[in-house]
């Protein structure tokens, strides 16, 4: 549940409120931050500010620890892999959109160049396809 004016990624909750919302002790939140499990935003005075997404992540870390018996190093790895899967899904989504756009452009060009051919496939020797990659390379390739 988020406030009407705030999205779930806006860091608005001070540590005491985030601790109460997540059911954890503030010191636990500090430890999770030090370990890189949940990284809240920072206010001008360097105080931590948690978003609702951070609070949900805190709850998930606690669930994995308490209910699944996973240690914090394992939880960190799980969260990293989940982030990677999310990024890959987003990349795949964009690649599918690019492919659909390219297919549409090719079909449109074929229809313009040979309208009397109907739905038959024509050789694509005169069609160029350029796909621009605007995403930065993965960290392991840099």
Secondary structure as GFF3:
##gff-version 3
##sequence-region A 1 142
A	DSSP	alpha_helix	15	22	.	.	.	ID=ss1
A	DSSP	alpha_helix	26	35	.	.	.	ID=ss2
A	DSSP	beta_strand	41	42	.	.	.	ID=ss3
A	DSSP	beta_strand	48	49	.	.	.	ID=ss4
A	DSSP	alpha_helix	52	66	.	.	.	ID=ss5
A	DSSP	alpha_helix	72	113	.	.	.	ID=ss6
A	DSSP	three_ten_helix	115	117	.	.	.	ID=ss7
A	DSSP	three_ten_helix	139	141	.	.	.	ID=ss8
###
